[in-house]
Every structure is written in structure tokens, then in C-alpha cells.
């Protein structure tokens, strides 16, 4: 069997990489701020796409969207944003639920291919199913944008995993030094919730969390770094964190981060259930569990991914592909740190609360050094487009 990374590498070299056109009806993925585009622009994009790639049903463009899971916060926000943009562009949207499951994602892809959608947006979690999913679309010559988990031949859209991870880890370490003082280094335990099933790309996020943490808290003992599998769910994260707490002495600072907000929420609940909530400090990923962050004193911040804006990128990107324009192999989100102190700047429906308590500094020099180590890792061969330059 050919390794997945080699398949992806081959496909990356087959796809032309050229300068993006000078805007696509007001959309340039390299400079776009993620704010909603006017309906007129989206409709003009759809008209150009239809002219270049006539709808297969002879009437209107039909897109498939296979969501990661339709009943989790992040998936709900992504889906709503895609629906808004598809409706504004006059695109018919078919939605399926991958339910965090590779075989289900494969069945959904087969269904979309059989129904001959004009384009597909895939959000699925199991890297091992990517090539098989793409085979269905390739047979029918259906273009694909893949969210967060790359698939061979698809345009990648989603997290800048190394940077967002490094941000979260370094923020947590700096906050821990303020909250716990010397005890953070002398007694603290750092617990990282991972997602092994999704492969090397999301692993860059969790490895970035660890690298960023160590950059801001040098000398932290590796034996006090605990990794758990979250399965991308609150429930499983709760269970695994409950088990991990047996390895952490009573009263020790418990410093928590994970692959997403769902996971850190489950991990925090496990700590609280055992009466150790006062010892915890949590930094999330995604900023999609804002109610939890605002309500929980020790959930101090999250790295924002703005899932409610994903559709603002994904529909124009898909139409750009259909219209025959060259598109970068990878388009990533601009991440920021959101805390109760600045939440109102990004989400006006929430009031800003208190002050951050310290001046966060992103360790840029250490981050560049971390990126250099990624480029030498064999498991990332073929994924060079997803490793930033700085």
C-alpha cells in the first residue's frame, strides 16, 4: 500500500501553483479578512463559475457539504456560514453528516458523487479515508475543498496549525507563571488533548502547543507533560482526563490545552468533578465554546478560528475553482487570542470582562526555530504547503 503522505505529495506536485488572479469579484484568498461578501459579488462568482463549468443538472449549481458532525458547536457554526453564502450565491446545497467517522464520510462521498454534485466541501476527521473519498470525486471529476484535514488533490482550507498551536501553548505558559508563580515550573502538570486519528496535520497543532509552552516556560520537565487522546469529543476527553488525574498529585497546578474547545471543556469538567477546579488553568482552540469560556473563571482564553466565517471563504474558494482560476493549495485562517477581556472586540454580543492580567508576547524567534524542525520530519513530507515560512 502506498503511504498516504506520498499520495498527497504526488498530487500536490500535479496541481499547478501560480499567482492568484487579481481578485475574483472582490475575493482574494491571500488578503481576504473573512468578513461577508455582498450577495452581488457571490452571484457574479456563481455566474462565472456556471459559464466555465455548466451545472450538471442543466439549471443551477449544486454543492455537497459533508459536515464533521452536525450537532457540535464548531460544526454548527461552519454549516450555518456555508448555508448563508450558498443561498446568497444562488447555489443549491446538499448537506451530509460525517459523524466523526471515516466509513460514514466515505459513504457520504459516494452518495454525493452518485448524485453528481458540481463541487464538494469535505469536513471529515479520519486521514486514512481521505484517498478513498477522493477516488469517488475524481471519478466524477468533482472538485473538493477539504476543511482542516488535507486530502490528495483537494484545496486545503482551515487552521494554520503550527501557529495556532504555538500561540495557545505559549499563552498558557505565560498565564501559568502569573497565576502560579514558581509553582508552575516546580510543580505543574501540562496536559495536552490530542487527536491521533486525524494524522500529521492536526498533530502540528498539538506539537505546536507543546513547543510554544516550552518556549515560554523553559526547563519544564518532560515527565510532567501528559498526552491524552480526545477523539475530538467532550465526553471522551472527560473520560481520559479523569483517568489522567490519578497521575497528578493533589494541589499541583493542572495546565490544560487540547485540539479544540470541546475537548478542553470536557477536560476541565473532569478536573472540576474531582474537586480540583481551583488548580486548573485552561486555554482552548477554536473559540467556539464562548459561553463556557465566559462562565468558567479558569478557562482563560482560546485561539480563535472563527468557524462562523468559514463559509465566507469556502463558497468563494469553491466557485473560484469552478470558474477555472488558479487557487493556492492551502488557504489558512488568521488566528487571534480571545479572552473574556477582549471578547467584545470580536463578538459584540458578549461584554468584555475584567483585564487579561498580563501582556502576552508571542515568542516569534522560538516559533521560527520550531518551524525549521517541522520541515525535517518525514511524516510531513508532501505537506510543505501547510507549514508557514514564519
C-alpha positions as CSV (number, residue, x, y, z in Angstrom):
1,X,0.0,0.0,0.0
2,X,1.4,3.5,-0.9
3,X,1.7,5.7,2.1
4,X,-0.9,8.5,2.3
5,X,1.7,11.2,2.5
6,X,3.3,10.0,-0.7
7,X,-0.1,10.1,-2.5
8,X,-0.6,13.6,-1.3
9,X,2.8,14.7,-2.3
10,X,2.3,13.4,-5.8
11,X,-1.0,15.2,-6.1
12,X,0.5,18.4,-4.8
13,X,3.1,18.4,-7.5
14,X,0.5,17.7,-10.1
15,X,-1.7,20.7,-9.2
16,X,-0.4,23.9,-10.8
17,X,0.7,26.6,-8.3
18,X,0.6,30.0,-9.8
19,X,-0.1,33.5,-8.7
20,X,-3.8,34.1,-7.8
21,X,-5.8,36.1,-10.2
22,X,-6.1,39.8,-9.3
23,X,-9.2,39.3,-7.3
24,X,-12.2,37.2,-8.1
25,X,-15.2,39.6,-7.9
26,X,-13.6,41.2,-4.8
27,X,-12.3,37.9,-3.3
28,X,-8.5,37.2,-2.9
29,X,-7.8,34.3,-0.6
30,X,-4.4,35.7,0.2
31,X,-5.7,39.0,1.6
32,X,-9.3,38.3,2.5
33,X,-10.4,39.4,6.0
34,X,-13.2,36.8,6.3
35,X,-16.0,39.3,6.5
36,X,-19.1,38.6,4.5
37,X,-19.0,39.5,0.8
38,X,-22.0,41.2,-0.8
39,X,-24.6,38.9,-2.4
40,X,-24.0,40.6,-5.8
41,X,-20.3,39.5,-5.6
42,X,-21.3,36.0,-4.8
43,X,-23.9,35.9,-7.6
44,X,-21.3,37.2,-10.0
45,X,-18.9,34.5,-8.9
46,X,-21.6,31.8,-9.4
47,X,-22.4,33.2,-12.9
48,X,-18.8,33.0,-13.9
49,X,-18.4,29.5,-12.4
50,X,-21.5,28.3,-14.3
51,X,-20.3,29.7,-17.5
52,X,-16.9,27.9,-17.2
53,X,-18.3,24.7,-15.6
54,X,-22.0,24.4,-16.6
55,X,-24.2,22.9,-13.9
56,X,-24.6,19.2,-14.3
57,X,-28.4,19.3,-13.9
58,X,-28.6,22.0,-16.6
59,X,-30.2,24.5,-14.3
60,X,-28.2,25.6,-11.2
61,X,-25.0,24.8,-9.3
62,X,-25.4,22.1,-6.7
63,X,-22.8,21.8,-3.9
64,X,-22.3,19.0,-1.4
65,X,-21.2,19.7,2.1
66,X,-20.2,16.9,4.4
67,X,-20.0,18.3,7.9
68,X,-17.7,17.0,10.6
69,X,-20.6,16.5,12.9
70,X,-23.8,18.5,12.7
71,X,-24.6,18.7,16.5
72,X,-21.3,20.1,17.8
73,X,-20.7,23.8,18.2
74,X,-17.9,24.2,15.6
75,X,-19.7,22.1,13.0
76,X,-23.0,24.0,13.5
77,X,-21.3,27.4,13.0
78,X,-19.4,26.2,9.9
79,X,-22.6,24.8,8.4
80,X,-24.6,27.9,9.0
81,X,-22.0,30.1,7.4
82,X,-21.8,27.8,4.3
83,X,-25.6,27.9,4.1
84,X,-25.7,31.7,4.2
85,X,-23.2,32.1,1.5
86,X,-24.6,29.3,-0.7
87,X,-28.1,30.9,-0.5
88,X,-26.7,34.4,-1.3
89,X,-24.9,32.9,-4.4
90,X,-27.9,31.0,-5.6
91,X,-26.3,27.6,-5.0
92,X,-28.3,24.6,-4.0
93,X,-26.7,22.9,-1.0
94,X,-26.9,19.3,-0.1
95,X,-25.7,18.5,3.5
96,X,-24.5,15.3,5.0
97,X,-23.2,14.4,8.5
98,X,-19.9,12.6,8.7
99,X,-20.4,12.0,12.4
100,X,-16.7,12.0,13.2
101,X,-16.4,8.6,11.4
102,X,-14.3,7.6,8.4
103,X,-16.7,4.9,7.0
104,X,-19.6,7.4,7.2
105,X,-17.6,10.0,5.5
106,X,-16.8,7.6,2.7
107,X,-20.5,6.6,2.3
108,X,-21.4,10.3,2.1
109,X,-18.8,11.0,-0.5
110,X,-20.1,8.1,-2.6
111,X,-23.6,9.5,-2.3
112,X,-22.5,13.0,-3.4
113,X,-20.6,11.5,-6.4
114,X,-23.6,9.4,-7.4
115,X,-25.8,12.5,-7.2
116,X,-23.3,14.3,-9.4
117,X,-22.9,17.5,-7.4
118,X,-20.9,20.2,-9.1
119,X,-18.5,20.7,-6.2
120,X,-18.0,19.3,-2.7
121,X,-16.8,20.7,0.6
122,X,-15.5,18.0,2.9
123,X,-15.0,18.2,6.6
124,X,-14.0,14.7,7.9
125,X,-11.7,13.6,10.7
126,X,-10.0,10.3,9.6
127,X,-6.9,10.9,7.5
128,X,-6.9,7.3,6.4
129,X,-10.1,7.6,4.5
130,X,-9.0,10.7,2.5
131,X,-7.7,8.9,-0.6
132,X,-10.7,6.6,-0.9
133,X,-13.1,9.6,-0.5
134,X,-11.2,11.5,-3.2
135,X,-11.4,8.5,-5.6
136,X,-15.2,8.8,-5.7
137,X,-14.9,12.5,-6.5
138,X,-12.1,12.1,-9.0
139,X,-14.1,9.5,-11.0
140,X,-16.9,12.1,-11.5
141,X,-14.5,15.0,-11.9
142,X,-15.9,16.8,-8.9
143,X,-13.6,19.4,-7.3
144,X,-13.1,19.4,-3.5
145,X,-12.1,21.8,-0.7
146,X,-11.1,19.9,2.4
147,X,-11.5,21.6,5.8
148,X,-8.7,21.1,8.4
149,X,-7.8,17.5,7.3
150,X,-6.0,17.6,3.9
151,X,-6.9,15.1,1.2
152,X,-4.9,14.4,-2.0
153,X,-5.9,16.7,-4.8
154,X,-8.2,18.9,-2.7
155,X,-7.7,22.5,-1.8
156,X,-7.0,22.7,1.9
157,X,-8.8,25.3,4.0
158,X,-8.6,25.7,7.7
159,X,-6.2,26.2,10.6
160,X,-2.7,27.4,10.5
161,X,-1.9,24.5,12.8
162,X,1.7,25.3,13.8
163,X,1.0,28.9,14.6
164,X,-2.3,28.4,16.3
165,X,-0.8,25.7,18.5
166,X,2.2,27.7,19.4
167,X,0.0,30.7,20.3
168,X,-2.1,28.6,22.6
169,X,0.8,26.8,24.3
170,X,2.8,30.0,24.9
171,X,-0.2,31.9,26.2
172,X,-1.0,29.1,28.7
173,X,2.6,29.0,29.9
174,X,2.8,32.8,30.4
175,X,-0.6,32.8,32.2
176,X,0.6,29.9,34.4
177,X,3.6,31.9,35.5
178,X,1.4,34.8,36.5
179,X,-1.3,32.6,38.2
180,X,1.0,30.1,40.0
181,X,4.4,31.8,40.1
182,X,7.4,29.5,40.6
183,X,5.0,26.6,41.2
184,X,4.1,26.4,37.5
185,X,7.6,25.2,36.8
186,X,8.3,23.4,40.0
187,X,5.0,21.5,40.5
188,X,2.8,22.0,37.4
189,X,1.5,19.3,35.1
190,X,0.8,20.1,31.4
191,X,-2.0,18.0,29.9
192,X,-2.5,18.1,26.1
193,X,-5.6,16.6,24.4
194,X,-4.6,15.2,21.0
195,X,-6.4,13.7,18.0
196,X,-4.2,10.9,16.6
197,X,-6.8,9.6,14.2
198,X,-6.6,12.8,12.1
199,X,-2.9,12.4,11.2
200,X,0.1,14.5,10.9
201,X,-1.5,17.9,10.1
202,X,-3.6,18.3,13.3
203,X,-0.7,16.9,15.1
204,X,1.2,20.0,14.1
205,X,-1.3,21.9,16.3
206,X,-0.7,19.9,19.4
207,X,3.0,19.7,18.9
208,X,2.9,23.4,18.4
209,X,1.1,23.7,21.8
210,X,3.9,21.8,23.5
211,X,6.6,23.8,21.7
212,X,5.0,27.1,22.5
213,X,4.5,26.1,26.1
214,X,8.2,25.1,26.5
215,X,9.3,28.3,24.7
216,X,7.6,30.4,27.4
217,X,8.3,28.0,30.3
218,X,11.8,26.6,29.6
219,X,13.0,23.8,31.7
220,X,9.6,22.3,32.2
221,X,10.2,18.6,32.9
222,X,9.0,16.3,30.0
223,X,7.8,13.7,32.6
224,X,5.1,16.2,33.7
225,X,3.7,16.5,30.2
226,X,0.7,14.2,29.8
227,X,-0.8,13.5,26.4
228,X,-4.4,12.1,26.1
229,X,-6.5,11.1,23.1
230,X,-9.6,13.2,22.9
231,X,-11.4,11.6,20.0
232,X,-12.5,15.2,19.2
233,X,-15.4,14.9,21.7
234,X,-16.2,16.4,25.1
235,X,-17.3,13.0,26.5
236,X,-14.2,11.1,25.6
237,X,-12.0,14.0,26.7
238,X,-13.8,13.9,30.1
239,X,-13.2,10.2,30.5
240,X,-9.5,10.3,29.5
241,X,-8.8,13.4,31.7
242,X,-10.5,11.7,34.7
243,X,-8.0,8.8,34.2
244,X,-5.0,11.1,33.9
245,X,-5.8,13.0,37.1
246,X,-4.7,9.9,39.1
247,X,-1.1,10.7,37.9
248,X,-1.2,14.3,39.1
249,X,-0.5,15.0,42.8
250,X,-3.2,16.8,44.8
251,X,-2.7,20.6,44.8
252,X,-0.4,20.6,41.7
253,X,-1.2,23.2,39.0
254,X,-3.0,21.5,36.2
255,X,-2.4,23.3,32.9
256,X,-4.7,22.2,30.1
257,X,-5.0,22.7,26.4
258,X,-6.2,20.5,23.5
259,X,-7.1,20.1,19.9
260,X,-10.4,22.1,20.3
261,X,-12.7,23.8,22.7
262,X,-15.0,20.8,23.0
263,X,-12.1,18.7,24.3
264,X,-10.8,21.3,26.8
265,X,-14.3,21.7,28.1
266,X,-14.5,18.0,28.8
267,X,-11.1,18.0,30.4
268,X,-12.0,21.0,32.6
269,X,-15.2,19.3,33.7
270,X,-13.3,16.2,34.8
271,X,-11.0,18.3,36.9
272,X,-13.9,20.1,38.5
273,X,-15.8,16.9,39.2
274,X,-12.9,15.7,41.3
275,X,-12.9,18.9,43.3
276,X,-9.7,20.3,41.7
277,X,-11.0,23.1,39.6
278,X,-9.1,25.8,41.5
279,X,-5.8,24.1,40.4
280,X,-6.7,24.2,36.7
281,X,-5.8,26.7,34.0
282,X,-7.3,26.2,30.5
283,X,-6.6,27.6,27.0
284,X,-8.8,26.3,24.2
285,X,-8.7,26.1,20.5
286,X,-11.4,27.4,18.1
287,X,-13.2,29.9,20.4
288,X,-16.5,28.2,19.5
289,X,-17.4,27.5,23.2
290,X,-17.6,31.1,24.2
291,X,-20.4,30.6,26.7
292,X,-18.2,28.1,28.6
293,X,-15.1,30.4,28.5
294,X,-17.1,33.4,29.8
295,X,-18.7,31.3,32.6
296,X,-15.6,29.4,33.7
297,X,-13.1,31.5,35.6
298,X,-10.2,29.1,34.8
299,X,-11.0,28.9,31.1
300,X,-8.9,31.9,30.4
301,X,-8.6,32.1,26.6
302,X,-9.0,30.4,23.3
303,X,-7.2,30.7,20.0
304,X,-9.9,31.9,17.6
305,X,-10.6,30.1,14.3
306,X,-13.8,32.0,13.5
307,X,-15.9,29.0,12.3
308,X,-18.8,31.3,11.7
309,X,-16.8,32.8,8.9
310,X,-15.7,29.6,7.2
311,X,-18.4,29.8,4.6
312,X,-17.3,33.3,3.7
313,X,-14.1,31.7,2.4
314,X,-15.4,28.3,1.3
315,X,-18.1,29.3,-1.1
316,X,-15.9,31.8,-3.0
317,X,-13.0,29.4,-3.0
318,X,-15.2,26.6,-4.5
319,X,-16.6,29.0,-7.1
320,X,-13.1,30.2,-7.9
321,X,-12.1,26.6,-8.6
322,X,-15.2,26.0,-10.8
323,X,-14.5,29.2,-12.7
324,X,-11.1,27.9,-13.7
325,X,-8.9,30.2,-11.6
326,X,-5.7,29.1,-10.0
327,X,-6.1,28.7,-6.3
328,X,-3.4,28.2,-3.7
329,X,-3.1,24.6,-2.5
330,X,-3.6,25.8,1.1
331,X,-5.7,28.8,2.5
332,X,-5.5,29.3,6.2
333,X,-7.3,31.3,8.8
334,X,-5.8,34.3,10.6
335,X,-5.8,33.4,14.3
336,X,-6.1,35.7,17.4
337,X,-6.2,35.1,21.1
338,X,-9.7,35.7,22.6
339,X,-10.2,36.0,26.3
340,X,-13.0,37.4,28.4
341,X,-11.1,40.7,28.5
342,X,-11.3,41.2,24.7
343,X,-14.2,39.1,23.6
344,X,-16.4,42.1,22.8
345,X,-13.9,43.2,20.2
346,X,-14.6,40.1,18.1
347,X,-18.1,39.1,19.3
348,X,-20.1,42.2,20.2
349,X,-22.9,40.1,21.7
350,X,-20.6,39.4,24.7
351,X,-19.4,42.0,27.2
352,X,-15.7,42.3,27.9
353,X,-14.9,41.3,31.4
354,X,-12.0,42.4,33.5
355,X,-8.4,42.6,32.3
356,X,-6.1,39.9,30.9
357,X,-3.8,40.2,33.8
358,X,-0.6,40.0,31.8
359,X,0.8,41.2,28.5
360,X,1.0,38.2,26.2
361,X,4.1,38.1,23.9
362,X,4.2,35.7,21.0
363,X,7.7,34.1,21.0
364,X,8.4,34.7,17.3
365,X,12.1,33.7,17.3
366,X,11.3,30.4,19.1
367,X,8.4,29.8,16.6
368,X,10.7,30.2,13.6
369,X,13.0,27.6,15.2
370,X,10.1,25.3,15.7
371,X,9.1,25.6,12.1
372,X,12.5,24.6,11.0
373,X,12.2,21.3,12.9
374,X,8.9,20.6,11.2
375,X,10.4,20.8,7.7
376,X,12.7,17.9,8.5
377,X,10.0,15.5,9.8
378,X,9.4,12.6,7.4
379,X,5.7,12.3,8.4
380,X,5.2,15.8,7.0
381,X,6.8,15.1,3.6
382,X,4.3,16.3,1.0
383,X,2.7,18.7,3.4
384,X,5.1,21.6,2.9
385,X,2.3,24.0,1.8
386,X,0.8,23.7,5.3
387,X,4.0,24.7,7.1
388,X,4.3,28.5,7.2
389,X,7.5,30.3,6.5
390,X,7.5,32.5,9.6
